[in-house]
């Protein structure tokens, strides 16, 4: 969910937090004194003004002032903090850059926020073996920038990549626009150093493929900071393609656009990106970016391919030949860098452009791609039912759908209606065979919807495994699992 | 099927007809603390530590593809479905499993038909793993019976899914120790229109690995990168690269790679497509090391440039045969099956570079005596034991198959 434009201080939203532990609140001074003994003075943040910077993440409707914030600089300091909090029974909320759209980094009043942002160095780059070892607080984009001079990049590219950290990417198993070809975080991560709540430091994987024993790396990826705190990571770096170019095509129905996508994939073509926008999204993006999008179509596809000039020409020729079978109302292959940039500017500014005309919640479900026409129709009905507008952005190749539920924050009750519409949309995604979240994570946002996707047995099994790492349930405790669901081993 | 009593539970093989039967059976075994072996086709039964099971749970009756949507690049099948059936079904629509699973029978000399469940449980990936990811990367959903006799699902049929803990990955490569897989869903890929294989002759190991990594570090999307030392698949060493895609793109990249690798010698293209396909199959299945049968075989994953150094460091083991895949990062080693089959030497050689060594083929008494799977550091082992208990509290699934205690 993204809340944009205005901030309403009195927002009454529907997701609950557990009542803070009065005993912990009462020991606040002693806890802060204990943390101050473990870290340099500037790494312990206690004043209200400074703590306010950490009271929310990108789910700004929800705010909780943390007990204190610590910003350690080393794995040892992280271990010391966790050991202390474990011994004191104090909750810990790990934080990267605080860009979670699902509220994954929102604190609790009785919790210490452990930010990894100070640990932002590149430790080692090995171009021959194609790996980079980094501290976990480095931003996603900084990894790509650190290897760009040799023509390499780090593949997962969430739209917050300028700000978001690899620690947060690992916690949420983040994706991006190019994951159809390159996969998401879990497919590009080789190793981590992780500190458990009791201060134990564990090394998983390394600069090689696959890890021995159970796939703990796979388990940690997407565990939303509930298994441990990641302090270092080894990631795969890849050589950049020689070039990339998009084509733009508009169709007079969602069904036709969907059929065209299916035909392209059916022909054995996996584009590097395959983006879909519906009419409301097209209109707003075009007004903002002047990308030359056709305005008289119901669905727009941006399809990008990579390679040398000749390879790009060949792939686009194949794609255009397929698209023409579906009588597109508009079809344009980018002929220049400037044109490509304009086409992408429209798509990439979608969320910002939408934020200029309305407040919105950005949802993040995944659906089987064949269900797109049905799902878009239902989404429209759901939002209309609440008296709200909606625009849809869709990673059409992999089924990851981002409906933007539009509302006006200054109209009492609209935010709550938007939340209700969002929940209905996510339930719909599950109903058609998809899931609640494709790349943003559960956080607090989808926590109370988990029972729609999983049976009690499924959830309890997940919680039992979580409990192995954090038996006292102190790490990011109010997230992911329904509050009444905690399982004690 | 009726619930087995203690007298029948020691019968060798149970073949439940469906998930519910399997769950009831597991619950009964858990209540009686009866250890179970899990069996698909049995092609990889001789890998890992020998298990003292009192019964075998077979997935033979769980068969059939439950979902195949070519346009959505997804296929799901019950665990006992033969892998060959999946591959045939996909091939009919011009698709494939991305990770190029090996035929383990070649190296292990085993019989039977590999199954989907066995593939997932062993996370076995072939040469294309360097480009397309491992078996676990293609796995997007599982259903399994846990040690409480409960049917658990994780993941699903969509490619992007970050809802809750990823137990799909945990199931991948758990060798049956975390439960009985009943259904697995995979992400699939289109088969390439064309495939080309380039061969550079006569390079020593270090130069061969250098050439492979130069290619892997190029933008030309290599889908296979192996080095076969002299005497293994011909008199001269062969350094081989595979390029796949649409014809014009393959031709272009072949040209660019020849130019890029000119310093290593001329890169010849294998003209006969069937010959090239067989060569990659042999790399995939490690056929070069199938003989001598009495040798032990190790599978090492490390950083690519370390491969030749590790091989040099284990030369003292005597008649060592080997080759490299994954640009040097996957080292297959065949050593005389004497003493610990080289376990101490090999792991010592590996240690400075990082990675893991699995004793893939050895006599049962050796697999019982040495650790066939890479030993884990104490904290990681402790967490692994915890995960095992969280899924299989009575410890009935393949106890000790991977490590003592799990």
Interface residues (C-beta under 8 A of the other chain):
Chain A: X126 X127 X128 X129 X130 X131 X151 X152 X172 X173 X175 X179 X183 X184 X186 X187 X196 X200 X201 X202 X203 X204 X206 X207 X208 X209 X210 X211 X212 X213 X214 X215 X216 X217 X218 X219 X221 X222 X223 X239 X240 X241 X242 X261 X262 X263 X265 X266 X267 X268 X269 X270 X307 X308 X310 X311 X314 X315 X318 X366 X367 X368 X369 X370 X395 X398 X399 X400 X433 X434 X435 X436 X437 X438 X439 X440 X441 X442 X446 X450 X453 X454 X455 X457 X458 X459 X461 X462 X464 X465 X466 X467 X468 X469 X480 X489
Chain B: X69 X70 X71 X72 X73 X74 X94 X123 X125 X129 X130 X133 X134 X136 X137 X146 X150 X151 X152 X153 X154 X156 X157 X158 X159 X160 X161 X162 X163 X164 X165 X166 X167 X168 X169 X170 X172 X173 X174 X178 X189 X190 X191 X192 X193 X213 X216 X217 X218 X219 X246 X248 X249 X252 X256 X301 X302 X303 X304 X305 X326 X329 X330 X354 X355 X356 X358 X373 X374 X376 X377 X379 X380 X381 X383 X384 X386 X387 X389 X390 X391 X402 X403
